[in-house]
Amino acid sequence: MPPKRTALLLSILALALLSGCWSRKEINEIQIITGVGIDKVDEVYLLTLQAANAGAISPMGGGRQSATVNTFEMRAESVMKAMRKLTTISPREMYFSHIRALVIGESVARDGVRDVLDVFLRDYQFRPDFYVLVTKEVRANEVMNVLSPLEPIPANKLFKTLETAQQYWAPAIGVHLDHFVDDLIREGVEPVLQGVTISGEPSKGKTTDNIKMTLPDTYLKFGKLGVFRNDRLVGWLNEEESAGYNYIVNDVEGTVSVLPCESGGQVAIETIRSRTKLTGSVAGGKPEMIVEIWAEGNVGDVECRIDLSKTRSIYELERKAEQSIKHAVDMAVKAARDTYKSDIFGFGQTLYRDRPKEWKKMKPNWEKVYPTVSVSTKVDVKLRRSGKIGKSFIQEMK
């Protein structure tokens, strides 16, 4: 056969292979799963899947008269078995490539999460770009059932709220599955997860009446950070400690600090950017950490008689802001190091990077060495702007 005809024939055959429809699924043949919740009840796993209700979400679906999601629950000895058993009650094939949140119940986290995570890494349908959260004082299936008035899909609500909160609120942090597993595997660092809880009665949150109210009776909210040691949840960081943690690990994009005025009242400072340098060293056979934080901010709110046109006033606010950040960092270190004995900051990794020879000696006994780490914190804050006005009208009030 002439070369030109051979090339043409091969091109035609290649086009047939490029169609790629061997695994095609029609939308009405699958159930799109947006969220997964895992609890432990009576020594077995309770798996909750949140599936999008396309008919209720669509603008052509007649408004939001019906629930925007459906949830399916199944108990089994393993997560994989529960997923497959759910085919006995779902009329469609479960499709897991659009998961936005994996919510782990506190009871599961306390016992250890390693046995429930493998399937999410092994199965080809799961992409690791969703957030992993841990519940506090509620069950994961209750979180999966709370409807939101602004975001039709609760799992999307968790994802988008956390995306926004990370940018403007220092205590919040979003942890993707691959990052969480990486911290479980690496030596010299322990993982954390964002905690989620329910405000109000969980039973009211799963009714459509909840999304018809201007102020819902029940809603999801982020709270404390869950501290892990190995793969077990061992405790919680409060709001200030959570902010301190994020400063240490260089994960603060923006936040607000409220500082007291000498004359009474307060000033709110909005942090617009920050950077942290963590350095490890060894002195006298003991590990030391130096935390250097640089932050820039603006004056966001004045509720006292302070003259911002004076350099002295700005200087005093900067020093108070530095003290506020340093206190948050110190509280975070005290909680993680002294109370939970968990190296969530990655001090071990820092020693491995900066002092590899010393780390090699300390690594076998790091759990005992870690509580002896001394931490020195240096903070430098610069205020750039005071907004549209200098002096507050409060100074001119009668």
N, C-alpha and C positions, 0 to 999 in steps of 0.2 A: 504494500500500500504506500502511495506517495507520502512523503513527510508532512505535507500541508494537510492532507486528509486525516492523517493520524493525529496531528495536533488539534484539528477541528473536532474529531471524535472524542478525544480526551477532554477537551473543554466542555463539550456537551455533558459528558459523564460527570465532570466536576460540578457543573451547575446543579445537577440532580442531587448531589451530596450536600450542597450548600443550603438546601431548603430547611433542614433542621427541624422537622415537625414530628419526629418520632415520639417525643414526650409531651406533645401538645395536650393541654387540658382546657376545656371550655369553662367559662366563669361559673356557669350554672351546674357544673359537675364537682366543684370544690368548695370547701369551707375555709375561708381565709382566717387563720388564727393570728390575733394581734397581741395577745398576752397569755402568759403561763404562770400559774400559781402552784406552789408545792407546799403542802402541810404534812404533818405526821399525826395520824389518829389511830389509837389502839395498835401501835407498832407497825402499821402499814402506811404507805404514802397515799395522800389524797391529792390527786392531780385535778386542777381546774384550768380549763382552756376557755379563753375569751375569743369569740368569733364575731366578726363584723356582720351586721345585718344590712346587706346592701340595699334592700328595699326601703328600709327606714331612713338610711342616710341620704339616699338620692333625692335631689330636688323634685323629681317626678313621683316620689314615693308618698305624696300626700301629707308632707310635714312629719313632725316627730310625734305621732300619736302612739307608735309602738316603740319598744325598746330598740336602741340602736345596735345593741350587741346581744348575743346569746351566750350563755355559759354552759359548759358541759363538765360534769364531775365524775371521777371514777377512782376507786380504791384498788390498790394492788401492791405486791411486794416490791416492785421496781417501777421507775418512771416509764421505762419503755413498754412494760407490760400494760400499764394503765393507758398509755396512748393507743395501743392496739385494741384494748378492750372497749375503748370509746367508739370504735367502729360499729359496735352492736347497738348503739343508740343514736348515732349521727347518720343522717341519710346521705351525706356527701363525704368525699375523701378530705381528710385534714391536710391543709397546705400551710407549712410553717415558715416560709421564706420572708414573711412580713411581720415577724414578731418585733414589738417595740420595747417590751419589758418582761423580764423574768423576776417574779416576786417570790422570795423564799420565806416561808413562815419561820417565826422565831424559834419554834420547837425544833424544826429541822436544823436551823443554823446552830443551835446549842449542842445538838448531837454530832454535827459535822456535815459539811456540804459535799465532800468529795464524791460520794456515791451517787449524787443526783445530777452532777454536772457533765459526766462523761458523754451521755447521749447527745447533749447540745453541741459537743465538739465533734462527735463521730458521724452523726447523720448529715448527709450532704445538703438537706433542706435548710438546716439552721445556719444563718449567717451570724458572726460574732459581734455585730455592730449594735446590738440592743443593750439596754441598761439592765444591770442586776441590782435588785434592791432587797432589803430585809425588813420584815414587819416588826413593829414594836407594840406589844400588848393586844394585837389583833391577829386574826388568821389571814393567810394569803387568799383564801377563797372569798373572804369578806371584802378584801381590797379589790379583787377582780369583779365584784358585783356592784360597786358603787358607780352610779351614773353621774355625769358632769353636764351642766347646762351649756357650757361654752364649747367644749370639745366632745363631739358625739361618741368617740371611741375612748373609753377610760384609759386603756394602755397608751394611746397617743397622748392623752392628757398628762400622764406620768412622764412620758418622754419629753414632750415640749415644755412642760413646766420646769423640769430639771435642766433642760438646755438653757432656758432663760435665767433661772435662779443662779446657775453657775457664773453668769456674767455679771450679776449685780449683788450677790449675797455671799460673803466669804464662807459661812458655815456649810454651804451646799456643795456637793460634789457628785458628778456622774461617773460611774464605773462601768465600762463595757466588759463583756464576758471575757474577752481575750486578755484584757489588762488584769482582771481579777485572778484568772488562772495563772498568769505570769507571776503575780505576787505570791501565789500559793507555791509555785515551783522554785523561785529564786531564793538563794540563801541570803540571809542578812536583811530581810524585809518581810513584814506581815501585811495582809490586806485589810482594807476597810470597805464598808458598804454604806450607802445612804439609807437611812431608816425612813420608813413610811408608816403612817398611822391613819386612823379615821377619826375625824371630829364629828360627834353626833352618834346617832343610833345606826349601826350597820344595816339593820333590817329596813329602815326607811330609805337608805341610800340606793337600794336596788329597785325601787319603784319609779315609774315614769313621773309620778307627782314631784319627785325630788328635782327634776330638771325643768319643771314649769314654774319654779319659784325664783324671785329676784335674789333672795338670800337662802340658798339650800339649807335644809336642816342637817344634812350629812354631806361631808366632802372629804377628799383625800388631802393630806398635807405631809410635807417633809419635816422631819424633826432632827433627832440626834444621829450621829454617825456610829455605826456598829463597828466595834473593835474585835478583830479576830486574832487568835493565836493558833498557828497551824490552820486547820480548816474549821475551827470551832468559834462561834461567837462567845466572847467572854465578858463583854460589857459595852457601855455606851459613853460617848463623849457628849457633854452638854454643848449648848450653842457657842459659848466663848471658846471652849476647848476645841470644837470643830473648826472654828475660824483659825485658831492657832495652828492646828494641824495643816490646814491648807496653806498658811503662810510658810511653814517650814518646808513643805514639799513643792513650793513655787507654783501654786495652783489658784492664786487669787487674781481674778480679772478685775473685779470691782466690788465695793461694799460700802457701808456707811458706819461710821463710828460716832457716838454721841459723847461729847466732852463737857464736863462741868465748867461753869464760869465762876470766877472768884466772887463776883457780886451776887451770885445766885442765878438760877436759870441754866441754860445749856446751849451748846453750839453743835450742829451736826456737820461732820466732815465726810465728804464723798471721795473715796479712793478711786482713782481712774486708771491707775496702773501700779504694778508692784513687781519686784524681782528679788529672788532669794538666791544666795550663794551658800552652800553647805560644805564645810571643810572639816575633814577628819584628821586627827593627830593622836599621838600616844606620848604621855609624859609620866615618867616613873612607873611604867608598866601598866598604866590605866588609860583607857580611851577617853578622848576629849572631842567635843564637837563645837564648832564655831558657826553660828547662824547669823548671817549678815542679810538684812532686809532693807531694800530701798523702795520707798513708796512716794507717789505723787497724788495730790488730791486737791479738791476745791472746797470752798465753804459752801455748804448746801442750805443751811438753815440757821438763823440766829434767833435765839429766844432769851437774850439777856442784854444788858447795857454794856456793850463792848465796841470800841472804836477800831474798826478794821483798817482805817486809813493810817494807823500808826504801826510802824515796823515792829515795835515791841509786842503789840497784840498778836501779830502773825507769828512771831517767834515763840511766844508762850503757847499758842495753839499747836504749833509743830511739836514742841516738846511733850505736850500732853498726849498728842496722837502717838508719838513714839512710845510713851509709857503704856498706853492702852494696848498697842500691838505686842509689846514685850510681855505684858501681863498675860495676854491670851496665849502666847507661845509658851511661857513658863507653866501655865495651867495645863496645857496640852501635854507637855513633857512629863509633868508630875503624874497626870492620870495614866498615860500609856506606860511610862517606865516604872513608876512606883506602885500603882494600883493593879494594872492589868499585866505587867511584865511582857508587853508586846511591842516589838520594834516596828511599829507602823510607819515610822519616818524613814526607814532604810538606812539607819546609822551603820549597820553592818556592811551594806553595799558601799557606803561612802568610805569606810575604812578599807575595803577591798580595792577601791579606786585610788585612794590617796596613800595608803600604807599597806600594800599587798603582803609584805613580809610579816608585819605584825598581825594582820588579819588572819594569815594562815595559822599562826599560833593560837589565836583567840577563837577561831571558828568552831572547833570541837566543843567548847564550853561557852558558846556565846549566850545561851539562855541564862547562865550564871553571871557572865561578865556584863551583859547589857544593863542590868540595874545599877551598875557602878559608873556608867557613863556620865561625865560632867558636861553640861551644856552652857555655853556662853552666847548670849544674844546681843547683837548690835542692830539698832534700828535708826534709819535716817529718813525723815519725812519732810517733803517740801510742798507747801501750799502754793498753787499757781494762780488761782483766780478766786474772787469773792462774789461772782455773779454780776448781775446788772447794776447792783447798788453797792456802795461802800458802807456807810453808816446805816444801821438799822433804824427804822422809824421809831422803834422802842425808846431810843435815846431822846427823842424829841417829844414824847408823850407827856402830857400834863401830869 
